[in-house]
Amino acid sequence: MQCDYWDAGVCRSCTLIETPYSRQLADKQEAVTGLLAPLAPALSWLPPVASAEEGFRTKAKMVVAGTVDAPTLGILDAAGRGTDLQGCNLYPPQLSAAFPALAAFVTRARLEPYSVPERSGELKNILVTLGPDGRLMVRFVMRSTEALARLQKHLPWLHQALPALHVATLNVLPEHKAVTEGEREIVLTEEQTLPFTMGDVPLHLGPRSFFQTNTAVATELYAQVATWIDGAAPASLWDLYCGVGGLALHCLAEGREVTGVEISDAAIDAARLSAAQMARAGVAGASDTTFVAADAVAWARTQGAFPEAVVVNPPRRGLGPELSGWIEDSGVATVVYSSCNPATLARDMADMPSYVAREARLFDMFPHTGHGEVGVLLERR
C-alpha cells in the first residue's frame, strides 16, 4: 500500500507497509503455526482470512491537537505535537469523508485541543465508528464537561454537515495519561447505540462497547466460530467475554441454550436488545438466550453445572490461570478460543492439557502490522 504519510516520515504506525501483503500474511501464518505447533502437532490450519490492504478500519481513534482554528486529527509526534492524518488510506471513504466536518466542528464549537506538553486544553480525542449501513457514532473525549453546552448548541450543525451521524457523546477523561477514553459518557443524541448488523445478526454498539476495527474480517471470524459450534452441536453454550453478544448470537440453534457473560452492564443491555429483536423475528434459539452482567471468571466458578461448549474471546491478556484452570477442570467438551494475542493463547492452551486443538485459522484484522487474530477449535480428549 502506498502511503504519503509514511513516505514523508510523519507516521510509522504501519510497520510492515513496505512488505508485500502476500508476504505479510505468509509470515503471520508461519509465526502462529510455529508458536502453536509444540502444543498441537496435529493441528489442522484452514486457509488464512486475508484483509483488504486499505480502507479496512471502520473505527478511527483520532488524537486532536493544534489550535481551535487549525486543529489536527491524527496522532502526536515525539514532542507531543499533532500530526494530521485525515487522508490515511486505512479508513474507508465514508469514514474519511467525516473528518473535515469534525475538524470544522472543533472550530465552530470552540473546542480547545488538549496540549500534552503543556497539559492544557479540553479536547483530547475524537473516536468515530462506521456501521455497516453507513451510520456513524462520534465520541468527543474531553478533560471535563466545560464544553457540554457548546456541544449541545452546535450539534444540529454537525447533524446537517454529517447526515450519517447517529450517535454523538461526550466522554470525560480528566487524567493526564496515555489512554483513549474515560469511564464517564454523556450521550448527546436521542439514539444511544449504533446499529451494527453482521450477516443476519443485528448488533447494537454502545459508546464504550468493544468491537473489532476490521468489520469484514470480523464477519468471517464470527461465521467460522458458528461453523465450529454447529459442527459440535452442543445443547448448551456459554460465551464468556461476550461483549455485545456477537459470537453468542451467531451460534443460536433450535433447542440450544446460549448464555453470554460480560462485566459491562451496557454491553449486556445491548446484547439483550439484539436477542429480543431476533426472537421477535422468529430466529431459532433466540428466545433460549440469556445474557448476564458479571465477571466471567467469578460467574463460571459459582455455577453448579457445566455447558457442553464454551466460546471465549478475551482481551490481549488472555484467559489467565483462573479461567484456564476452570475450563481444564470442567466437563466442557468443546472450546472455541478467539485470540488477538497468539502468545497468551499459547500460554492458556498449555494450561489446558486435557484439550486437543483440532482446527485453527488466522484472521488478519491488522494488515501492515505484526498483529493477528487466531481462532482455535479445542476438544476434550
NORLINLIN-V891215 format. One record per pair of residues at least 4 apart in sequence whose C-alpha atoms are under 8 Angstrom apart, sorted by sequence separation. I is the first residue (numbers start at 1). J is the second residue. D is the distance in whole Angstrom. If there is no record, write none. Layout:
# NORLINLIN-V891215
i | j | d
I | J | D
I | J | D
This chain:
# NORLINLIN-V891215
i | j | d
3 | 7 | 6
4 | 8 | 6
5 | 9 | 6
6 | 10 | 6
19 | 23 | 7
20 | 24 | 6
21 | 25 | 6
22 | 26 | 6
23 | 27 | 6
24 | 28 | 6
25 | 29 | 6
26 | 30 | 6
27 | 31 | 6
28 | 32 | 6
29 | 33 | 6
30 | 34 | 6
31 | 35 | 6
32 | 36 | 6
33 | 37 | 6
34 | 38 | 8
36 | 40 | 6
37 | 41 | 5
52 | 56 | 6
66 | 70 | 6
67 | 71 | 5
76 | 80 | 5
77 | 81 | 5
91 | 95 | 6
92 | 96 | 6
93 | 97 | 6
94 | 98 | 7
95 | 99 | 7
97 | 101 | 8
98 | 102 | 6
99 | 103 | 6
100 | 104 | 6
101 | 105 | 6
102 | 106 | 6
103 | 107 | 7
104 | 108 | 6
105 | 109 | 6
106 | 110 | 6
107 | 111 | 7
115 | 119 | 5
116 | 120 | 7
130 | 134 | 6
131 | 135 | 5
147 | 151 | 6
148 | 152 | 6
149 | 153 | 6
150 | 154 | 6
151 | 155 | 6
152 | 156 | 8
154 | 158 | 7
155 | 159 | 6
156 | 160 | 6
157 | 161 | 6
158 | 162 | 6
159 | 163 | 5
197 | 201 | 6
198 | 202 | 6
205 | 209 | 6
214 | 218 | 6
215 | 219 | 6
216 | 220 | 7
217 | 221 | 6
218 | 222 | 6
219 | 223 | 6
220 | 224 | 6
221 | 225 | 6
222 | 226 | 6
223 | 227 | 6
224 | 228 | 6
225 | 229 | 6
226 | 230 | 6
227 | 231 | 6
228 | 232 | 6
229 | 233 | 6
230 | 234 | 8
242 | 246 | 7
245 | 249 | 6
246 | 250 | 6
247 | 251 | 6
248 | 252 | 7
252 | 256 | 7
264 | 268 | 6
265 | 269 | 6
266 | 270 | 6
267 | 271 | 6
268 | 272 | 6
269 | 273 | 6
270 | 274 | 6
271 | 275 | 6
272 | 276 | 6
273 | 277 | 6
274 | 278 | 6
275 | 279 | 6
276 | 280 | 6
277 | 281 | 6
278 | 282 | 6
279 | 283 | 6
282 | 286 | 8
285 | 289 | 7
294 | 298 | 8
295 | 299 | 6
296 | 300 | 6
297 | 301 | 6
298 | 302 | 7
299 | 303 | 7
314 | 318 | 5
319 | 323 | 6
320 | 324 | 6
321 | 325 | 6
322 | 326 | 6
323 | 327 | 6
324 | 328 | 6
325 | 329 | 6
326 | 330 | 6
327 | 331 | 8
341 | 345 | 6
342 | 346 | 6
343 | 347 | 6
344 | 348 | 6
345 | 349 | 6
346 | 350 | 6
347 | 351 | 7
348 | 352 | 7
349 | 353 | 7
366 | 370 | 8
367 | 371 | 8
5 | 10 | 6
6 | 11 | 5
19 | 24 | 6
36 | 41 | 8
37 | 42 | 8
51 | 56 | 7
66 | 71 | 5
67 | 72 | 8
76 | 81 | 5
77 | 82 | 6
91 | 96 | 6
106 | 111 | 5
114 | 119 | 7
115 | 120 | 5
130 | 135 | 6
131 | 136 | 6
159 | 164 | 8
187 | 192 | 7
197 | 202 | 4
198 | 203 | 7
229 | 234 | 7
242 | 247 | 7
262 | 267 | 7
278 | 283 | 5
279 | 284 | 8
294 | 299 | 6
314 | 319 | 6
319 | 324 | 6
327 | 332 | 7
366 | 371 | 6
5 | 11 | 6
6 | 12 | 6
37 | 43 | 7
65 | 71 | 6
66 | 72 | 5
76 | 82 | 5
77 | 83 | 6
106 | 112 | 8
114 | 120 | 6
115 | 121 | 6
130 | 136 | 5
159 | 165 | 6
196 | 202 | 6
197 | 203 | 5
205 | 211 | 8
212 | 218 | 6
242 | 248 | 7
252 | 258 | 7
262 | 268 | 7
279 | 285 | 8
339 | 345 | 6
349 | 355 | 8
365 | 371 | 8
366 | 372 | 6
64 | 71 | 7
65 | 72 | 5
75 | 82 | 6
76 | 83 | 6
114 | 121 | 4
129 | 136 | 6
130 | 137 | 7
158 | 165 | 8
195 | 202 | 7
196 | 203 | 5
197 | 204 | 8
251 | 258 | 8
261 | 268 | 8
279 | 286 | 5
364 | 371 | 8
365 | 372 | 6
16 | 24 | 7
64 | 72 | 6
65 | 73 | 7
74 | 82 | 7
75 | 83 | 5
88 | 96 | 8
113 | 121 | 5
114 | 122 | 5
128 | 136 | 7
129 | 137 | 5
173 | 181 | 6
174 | 182 | 8
195 | 203 | 6
196 | 204 | 6
239 | 247 | 7
278 | 286 | 6
279 | 287 | 5
364 | 372 | 5
365 | 373 | 6
63 | 72 | 8
64 | 73 | 5
73 | 82 | 7
74 | 83 | 6
75 | 84 | 7
87 | 96 | 7
112 | 121 | 5
113 | 122 | 6
114 | 123 | 5
128 | 137 | 6
129 | 138 | 7
172 | 181 | 7
173 | 182 | 4
195 | 204 | 5
196 | 205 | 7
239 | 248 | 6
363 | 372 | 6
364 | 373 | 6
63 | 73 | 6
64 | 74 | 7
72 | 82 | 6
73 | 83 | 7
74 | 84 | 5
75 | 85 | 7
86 | 96 | 7
112 | 122 | 5
113 | 123 | 5
114 | 124 | 5
127 | 137 | 8
128 | 138 | 5
171 | 181 | 7
172 | 182 | 5
173 | 183 | 7
194 | 204 | 5
195 | 205 | 6
238 | 248 | 8
248 | 258 | 7
276 | 286 | 7
362 | 372 | 7
363 | 373 | 5
62 | 73 | 5
63 | 74 | 5
64 | 75 | 8
65 | 76 | 8
72 | 83 | 6
73 | 84 | 5
74 | 85 | 5
111 | 122 | 7
112 | 123 | 6
113 | 124 | 6
127 | 138 | 6
128 | 139 | 6
171 | 182 | 6
172 | 183 | 7
173 | 184 | 8
193 | 204 | 6
194 | 205 | 5
248 | 259 | 7
275 | 286 | 6
276 | 287 | 7
362 | 373 | 6
363 | 374 | 6
62 | 74 | 5
63 | 75 | 5
72 | 84 | 5
73 | 85 | 6
74 | 86 | 7
111 | 123 | 6
126 | 138 | 7
127 | 139 | 5
171 | 183 | 7
172 | 184 | 5
193 | 205 | 5
194 | 206 | 6
248 | 260 | 6
275 | 287 | 7
362 | 374 | 5
363 | 375 | 8
61 | 74 | 8
62 | 75 | 7
63 | 76 | 7
72 | 85 | 8
73 | 86 | 6
86 | 99 | 6
126 | 139 | 6
127 | 140 | 7
171 | 184 | 6
172 | 185 | 6
193 | 206 | 5
361 | 374 | 6
362 | 375 | 7
86 | 100 | 8
126 | 140 | 5
127 | 141 | 8
171 | 185 | 4
192 | 206 | 7
193 | 207 | 7
275 | 289 | 7
360 | 374 | 7
361 | 375 | 5
2 | 17 | 8
66 | 81 | 7
125 | 140 | 6
126 | 141 | 6
170 | 185 | 6
171 | 186 | 6
192 | 207 | 8
245 | 260 | 7
360 | 375 | 6
361 | 376 | 7
1 | 17 | 6
65 | 81 | 7
66 | 82 | 6
124 | 140 | 8
125 | 141 | 5
169 | 185 | 7
170 | 186 | 5
360 | 376 | 4
1 | 18 | 8
65 | 82 | 5
123 | 140 | 7
124 | 141 | 6
125 | 142 | 7
169 | 186 | 5
170 | 187 | 6
359 | 376 | 6
360 | 377 | 6
64 | 82 | 7
65 | 83 | 8
123 | 141 | 6
124 | 142 | 5
169 | 187 | 4
170 | 188 | 7
242 | 260 | 5
243 | 261 | 8
272 | 290 | 8
358 | 376 | 8
359 | 377 | 5
29 | 48 | 7
63 | 82 | 8
123 | 142 | 4
124 | 143 | 7
168 | 187 | 6
169 | 188 | 5
237 | 256 | 7
239 | 258 | 8
241 | 260 | 8
242 | 261 | 6
243 | 262 | 6
272 | 291 | 6
357 | 376 | 7
358 | 377 | 6
359 | 378 | 7
122 | 142 | 5
123 | 143 | 7
167 | 187 | 8
168 | 188 | 5
169 | 189 | 7
199 | 219 | 7
235 | 255 | 7
236 | 256 | 5
237 | 257 | 6
238 | 258 | 6
239 | 259 | 6
240 | 260 | 6
241 | 261 | 6
242 | 262 | 5
271 | 291 | 7
357 | 377 | 6
358 | 378 | 6
122 | 143 | 5
167 | 188 | 7
168 | 189 | 6
198 | 219 | 6
226 | 247 | 7
230 | 251 | 7
235 | 256 | 5
236 | 257 | 5
237 | 258 | 5
238 | 259 | 5
239 | 260 | 5
240 | 261 | 5
241 | 262 | 5
243 | 264 | 8
318 | 339 | 7
357 | 378 | 4
358 | 379 | 7
121 | 143 | 8
122 | 144 | 7
148 | 170 | 7
167 | 189 | 6
185 | 207 | 8
225 | 247 | 7
229 | 251 | 7
234 | 256 | 7
235 | 257 | 6
236 | 258 | 6
237 | 259 | 6
238 | 260 | 6
239 | 261 | 6
240 | 262 | 7
241 | 263 | 8
245 | 267 | 8
310 | 332 | 7
356 | 378 | 5
357 | 379 | 6
25 | 48 | 8
166 | 189 | 8
167 | 190 | 8
238 | 261 | 8
244 | 267 | 5
245 | 268 | 8
268 | 291 | 6
308 | 331 | 8
309 | 332 | 6
312 | 335 | 8
316 | 339 | 7
318 | 341 | 7
328 | 351 | 7
355 | 378 | 6
356 | 379 | 5
167 | 191 | 6
222 | 246 | 7
226 | 250 | 6
243 | 267 | 6
244 | 268 | 6
268 | 292 | 7
306 | 330 | 7
307 | 331 | 8
308 | 332 | 5
309 | 333 | 6
310 | 334 | 6
311 | 335 | 6
312 | 336 | 6
313 | 337 | 6
314 | 338 | 7
315 | 339 | 8
316 | 340 | 6
317 | 341 | 8
324 | 348 | 6
328 | 352 | 5
355 | 379 | 5
356 | 380 | 6
25 | 50 | 7
145 | 170 | 8
166 | 191 | 7
167 | 192 | 6
222 | 247 | 6
226 | 251 | 5
243 | 268 | 7
244 | 269 | 8
245 | 270 | 8
246 | 271 | 8
268 | 293 | 6
297 | 322 | 7
301 | 326 | 7
306 | 331 | 6
307 | 332 | 6
308 | 333 | 5
309 | 334 | 5
310 | 335 | 5
311 | 336 | 5
312 | 337 | 5
313 | 338 | 5
314 | 339 | 7
315 | 340 | 7
316 | 341 | 5
319 | 344 | 8
324 | 349 | 8
327 | 352 | 7
328 | 353 | 7
355 | 380 | 4
356 | 381 | 6
73 | 99 | 8
167 | 193 | 7
225 | 251 | 8
244 | 270 | 6
245 | 271 | 5
249 | 275 | 7
297 | 323 | 6
300 | 326 | 8
306 | 332 | 6
308 | 334 | 7
309 | 335 | 6
310 | 336 | 6
311 | 337 | 6
312 | 338 | 6
313 | 339 | 6
318 | 344 | 5
325 | 351 | 7
328 | 354 | 6
354 | 380 | 6
355 | 381 | 6
138 | 165 | 7
145 | 172 | 7
167 | 194 | 7
223 | 250 | 7
244 | 271 | 5
309 | 336 | 8
311 | 338 | 8
317 | 344 | 6
318 | 345 | 6
321 | 348 | 7
324 | 351 | 6
325 | 352 | 7
328 | 355 | 8
354 | 381 | 6
136 | 164 | 6
137 | 165 | 6
140 | 168 | 8
142 | 170 | 7
144 | 172 | 6
166 | 194 | 7
222 | 250 | 7
243 | 271 | 8
257 | 285 | 7
265 | 293 | 5
316 | 344 | 7
320 | 348 | 7
324 | 352 | 6
135 | 164 | 5
136 | 165 | 5
137 | 166 | 6
138 | 167 | 6
139 | 168 | 6
140 | 169 | 6
141 | 170 | 6
142 | 171 | 6
143 | 172 | 6
144 | 173 | 7
245 | 274 | 8
256 | 285 | 6
260 | 289 | 8
262 | 291 | 8
264 | 293 | 6
319 | 348 | 7
73 | 103 | 7
134 | 164 | 7
135 | 165 | 6
136 | 166 | 5
137 | 167 | 5
138 | 168 | 5
139 | 169 | 5
140 | 170 | 5
141 | 171 | 5
142 | 172 | 5
143 | 173 | 5
144 | 174 | 6
254 | 284 | 5
255 | 285 | 6
258 | 288 | 7
259 | 289 | 6
260 | 290 | 6
261 | 291 | 6
262 | 292 | 7
263 | 293 | 5
264 | 294 | 7
318 | 348 | 7
321 | 351 | 7
341 | 371 | 8
342 | 372 | 8
60 | 91 | 8
72 | 103 | 7
135 | 166 | 6
136 | 167 | 7
137 | 168 | 6
138 | 169 | 7
139 | 170 | 6
140 | 171 | 6
141 | 172 | 6
142 | 173 | 6
143 | 174 | 4
253 | 284 | 6
254 | 285 | 5
257 | 288 | 5
258 | 289 | 5
259 | 290 | 5
260 | 291 | 5
261 | 292 | 5
262 | 293 | 5
263 | 294 | 4
340 | 371 | 7
341 | 372 | 7
342 | 373 | 7
21 | 53 | 7
71 | 103 | 6
139 | 171 | 7
141 | 173 | 6
142 | 174 | 7
143 | 175 | 7
211 | 243 | 8
252 | 284 | 7
253 | 285 | 5
256 | 288 | 7
257 | 289 | 6
258 | 290 | 6
259 | 291 | 6
260 | 292 | 6
261 | 293 | 6
262 | 294 | 6
263 | 295 | 5
340 | 372 | 6
341 | 373 | 7
342 | 374 | 7
57 | 90 | 6
58 | 91 | 7
95 | 128 | 8
210 | 243 | 7
252 | 285 | 5
253 | 286 | 8
255 | 288 | 8
259 | 292 | 7
261 | 294 | 6
262 | 295 | 6
263 | 296 | 7
340 | 373 | 4
341 | 374 | 8
55 | 89 | 6
56 | 90 | 6
57 | 91 | 5
58 | 92 | 7
81 | 115 | 8
95 | 129 | 8
209 | 243 | 7
210 | 244 | 8
252 | 286 | 6
261 | 295 | 7
262 | 296 | 6
339 | 373 | 6
340 | 374 | 7
54 | 89 | 6
55 | 90 | 5
56 | 91 | 6
57 | 92 | 7
71 | 106 | 7
80 | 115 | 8
81 | 116 | 8
95 | 130 | 6
209 | 244 | 7
261 | 296 | 6
338 | 373 | 7
339 | 374 | 5
54 | 90 | 5
55 | 91 | 4
56 | 92 | 6
71 | 107 | 8
80 | 116 | 6
94 | 130 | 8
111 | 147 | 7
152 | 188 | 7
338 | 374 | 6
339 | 375 | 6
53 | 90 | 8
54 | 91 | 7
55 | 92 | 4
58 | 95 | 7
69 | 106 | 8
70 | 107 | 8
80 | 117 | 6
249 | 286 | 8
338 | 375 | 4
54 | 92 | 8
55 | 93 | 7
68 | 106 | 6
69 | 107 | 5
79 | 117 | 8
169 | 207 | 8
337 | 375 | 6
338 | 376 | 7
68 | 107 | 5
141 | 180 | 8
205 | 244 | 7
336 | 375 | 7
337 | 376 | 5
94 | 134 | 7
110 | 150 | 8
141 | 181 | 6
204 | 244 | 7
336 | 376 | 6
337 | 377 | 7
109 | 150 | 6
141 | 182 | 8
203 | 244 | 7
336 | 377 | 5
337 | 378 | 8
68 | 110 | 6
71 | 113 | 7
109 | 151 | 6
203 | 245 | 8
335 | 377 | 6
336 | 378 | 6
68 | 111 | 6
203 | 246 | 7
334 | 377 | 7
335 | 378 | 5
68 | 112 | 5
334 | 378 | 6
335 | 379 | 6
67 | 112 | 7
68 | 113 | 6
109 | 154 | 6
201 | 246 | 8
334 | 379 | 5
67 | 113 | 6
108 | 154 | 8
333 | 379 | 6
334 | 380 | 6
66 | 113 | 6
333 | 380 | 5
65 | 113 | 5
201 | 249 | 7
332 | 380 | 7
64 | 113 | 6
65 | 114 | 6
66 | 115 | 8
105 | 154 | 8
201 | 250 | 7
64 | 114 | 7
65 | 115 | 7
1 | 53 | 7
1 | 54 | 7
73 | 126 | 8
105 | 158 | 7
125 | 180 | 7
241 | 296 | 6
102 | 158 | 8
125 | 181 | 8
240 | 296 | 6
101 | 158 | 7
119 | 176 | 7
137 | 194 | 6
209 | 266 | 8
136 | 194 | 7
209 | 267 | 6
64 | 123 | 7
65 | 124 | 7
135 | 194 | 7
64 | 124 | 5
101 | 161 | 6
116 | 176 | 8
135 | 195 | 8
206 | 266 | 7
63 | 124 | 6
64 | 125 | 5
101 | 162 | 7
206 | 267 | 7
63 | 125 | 4
64 | 126 | 7
205 | 267 | 8
62 | 125 | 6
63 | 126 | 6
131 | 194 | 7
133 | 196 | 8
248 | 311 | 8
61 | 125 | 7
62 | 126 | 5
98 | 162 | 7
131 | 195 | 7
132 | 196 | 6
206 | 270 | 7
247 | 311 | 8
61 | 126 | 6
62 | 127 | 6
131 | 196 | 5
132 | 197 | 7
205 | 270 | 7
60 | 126 | 8
61 | 127 | 5
131 | 197 | 8
132 | 198 | 8
204 | 270 | 6
10 | 77 | 8
60 | 127 | 6
61 | 128 | 7
203 | 270 | 7
204 | 271 | 7
59 | 127 | 7
60 | 128 | 5
139 | 207 | 7
203 | 271 | 7
59 | 128 | 6
60 | 129 | 6
204 | 273 | 8
238 | 307 | 7
59 | 129 | 4
137 | 207 | 8
204 | 274 | 7
237 | 307 | 6
240 | 310 | 7
242 | 312 | 8
58 | 129 | 6
59 | 130 | 6
203 | 274 | 6
236 | 307 | 5
237 | 308 | 6
238 | 309 | 7
239 | 310 | 6
240 | 311 | 6
241 | 312 | 6
242 | 313 | 7
58 | 130 | 5
202 | 274 | 6
235 | 307 | 8
236 | 308 | 5
237 | 309 | 5
238 | 310 | 5
239 | 311 | 5
240 | 312 | 5
241 | 313 | 6
10 | 83 | 7
58 | 131 | 7
201 | 274 | 8
235 | 308 | 7
236 | 309 | 6
237 | 310 | 6
238 | 311 | 6
239 | 312 | 6
240 | 313 | 7
241 | 314 | 6
234 | 308 | 5
237 | 311 | 7
240 | 314 | 8
202 | 277 | 8
234 | 309 | 6
202 | 278 | 8
193 | 270 | 8
201 | 278 | 8
5 | 85 | 8
229 | 309 | 8
5 | 88 | 8
132 | 215 | 8
3 | 88 | 8
3 | 89 | 7
232 | 334 | 7
229 | 336 | 8
228 | 336 | 8
225 | 336 | 7
61 | 180 | 8
221 | 363 | 7
220 | 363 | 8
218 | 363 | 8
217 | 363 | 7
217 | 364 | 7
218 | 365 | 7
217 | 365 | 6
228 | 377 | 7
225 | 375 | 8
214 | 365 | 6
213 | 365 | 7
214 | 366 | 8
212 | 365 | 8
59 | 213 | 5
221 | 375 | 8
58 | 213 | 5
59 | 214 | 8
57 | 213 | 5
58 | 214 | 6
56 | 213 | 8
57 | 214 | 5
58 | 215 | 7
56 | 214 | 6
57 | 215 | 8
56 | 215 | 7
56 | 216 | 7
51 | 216 | 8
51 | 217 | 6
50 | 217 | 7
49 | 217 | 7
49 | 220 | 7
35 | 342 | 8
39 | 346 | 8
35 | 343 | 8
32 | 342 | 7
36 | 346 | 6
39 | 349 | 7
35 | 346 | 7
39 | 350 | 7
49 | 361 | 8
46 | 359 | 7
48 | 361 | 6
49 | 362 | 6
50 | 363 | 7
51 | 364 | 6
43 | 357 | 6
44 | 358 | 6
45 | 359 | 6
46 | 360 | 6
47 | 361 | 7
48 | 362 | 5
49 | 363 | 5
50 | 364 | 6
51 | 365 | 7
53 | 367 | 6
42 | 357 | 8
43 | 358 | 5
44 | 359 | 5
45 | 360 | 5
46 | 361 | 5
47 | 362 | 8
48 | 363 | 6
49 | 364 | 6
51 | 366 | 8
40 | 356 | 7
42 | 358 | 7
43 | 359 | 6
44 | 360 | 6
45 | 361 | 6
46 | 362 | 8
48 | 364 | 8
51 | 367 | 7
40 | 357 | 6
43 | 360 | 7
29 | 362 | 7
25 | 364 | 7
28 | 370 | 7
24 | 367 | 8
28 | 371 | 8
24 | 368 | 7
28 | 372 | 7
21 | 367 | 8
21 | 368 | 7
19 | 368 | 8
17 | 368 | 5
16 | 368 | 4
17 | 369 | 8
14 | 367 | 8
15 | 368 | 6
16 | 369 | 5
14 | 368 | 5
15 | 369 | 6
16 | 370 | 7
14 | 369 | 6
15 | 370 | 8
13 | 369 | 8
